[in-house]
Amino acid sequence: MENHAQTRFQRRIVVLSVVLAAFALIVCVRYGLLAIQGPDKNALTTNAPVERGTIFDRNGKLLAFDIPKFNLAIRKNEVDPYSISDDIALAAHTLGVSTEELQRKIRDSSTNFVYLAKRLDVDAVKPLQEKLDKGQLSGFVLEEINGRMYPEGRLASHLIGFTGEGNHGLEGIEYKYDKELSGAQSETSRGIASRGEDIYLTIDARLQYSLENIARQAMALNKAESMFIMAMDVNSGEVLSYVQMPDFDPNTFGSFMESEREDRMSVYSYEPGSVFKIFSMASVLDAGLITPKTTYNCDGAYRRTLPSGEKIIIKDLHSYGILDLAGVLAKSSNAGAGYASDRMSEKDFYSRILSFGFGEKTGIGSPGENPGSLRDPATWSARTKPTVAIGQEVRVTALQMITASSAIANGGILLKPETVARIEDGNGTAIYTHEPTAVRRVLSQETSRAMITAMESVASLEGTGWRAKVPDVSMAVKTGTAQMIDMKTRAYSDTDYIASTLGILPADSPKIAIYVAIVKPKGDSYLGGQIAAPVLRDAAEAAISILGMPRGKSQSASHEGAVTIYEPTPAVIGAVMPDLTGFSKRQLLPLLLRTDLDVRLEGDGYVTAQTPLPGSTIQSGARIVLQLE
């Protein structure tokens, strides 16, 4: 029995030896063939350096491109023991760090090859390169890699994003289109593409720059936590500006906090407040349950008594009396919006609000884009519908607000928003060009037109948004002031608000929508009509000038090139007093040079009242008082 077992063991040893010998023979043969044939010339190589694609604005303004960067490392087994102390001191001085810090990195590393610094600029490593060229700095290694440069610094930083280790995108467009930019999707017959694809954004860098300055000043003036300004082409869905404060410099993104780098435009959700009334009123209007002439008794509050005897009361700031659609929006009446919502079922109201894109991602935001929220009607209380109608119990993002407002402006079509205008390959051939993409129709053209007409009243002197008005341009406006939820008490805060204003212009033929939101202002006011509306006015002025939009009473002077300058019409007084309402101080200055009239300007901004009244006869020596706000 023992001999039989031993025989089986010997047979196994023989079989195993044969298998190993055969495997060794195959390896040797394969190695020999490779030695004779050389490497496969058709094989793809992943070691070839690939230049990352460039990012431009819609007009070809350079926003991001590749430059040489360097990693500094050391091989511990190759250092010169007699000069290492001086070498480390030189490296530390060049890097702007302490000698002890570099010594600790080298000492604490368990590997022979140690990185001392990464992604260094050419200028930063120049002193080290000069030493290496002379055969000095034994053991030190400068490793050239591809790096990223953002020539405009903070401009559109939250949209563009930045790259990190290996020059791969970490945030924004750099992350979302990393495959295209890195060339991973562009393989040629010779292997990996030598460079990535170029991306042209939809933003206008000139407008972006101007609106960022406006936002920065407004944030400081209102002592706000953060703020947003977005501008969108309402007929294409293309984002023309993507402004968020505080911002950051992607060239040195590591020195900024994550909260400063976060794309809050698409991640941060909040209750929008009264701006949301345009969507609730449009929903009821489009269903045919009200008309623009339907009136509501806005005597200071929305009131409703349930069969159980429970009373629901939602207060207004003032008693406004009888208001129609335009009046409800102009006065921003909670009562009017609440009574209008009573005419529609909860299920239909919920469905209509969702159709504007609320409760779902737009698809162009960051990977963590927030869809917002609106609870299912099955969980609503008796006061939820009128509360949602005034912009509470619903959470939205700034990106959703500008997208939904464009549907009201363009005739009722919800368009997919877009931040990329086109993509070109390394040869300059367009491989993607944006075309407007309709998601669905949410309103009829008649409802869209009626809403725009009603919103024009908000920008009148009787409306909450009169401070947003730009002279000689028809504007549809809606203001909002939203009380924020205190995350500790889960109740509405008495100190934290979001002030916002939406503008669509020109109202008679909508081209762009601009949305302004100021988060947690701590200045003189927190009301949207008082602090967000003037920001919208400044943003609209910038957009009109930069994008070349005409003014009703203005003469435009254009020349070949990128800049179009519009000269406002100066005020003129003849034998009859004209209506100077809305004229700016600049337009009024020629009147101060008149010696035959006593013209006095009180205040600053735009004319809101005048003496004498329009139509009055003017004689030489007459006193004219113009009040500006």
Summary of the structure (lengths in Angstrom):
residues: 629
radius of gyration: 33.0
end to end distance: 112.6
largest distance: 137.9
contacts: 2063
relative contact order: 0.09
helix: 36%
strand: 26%
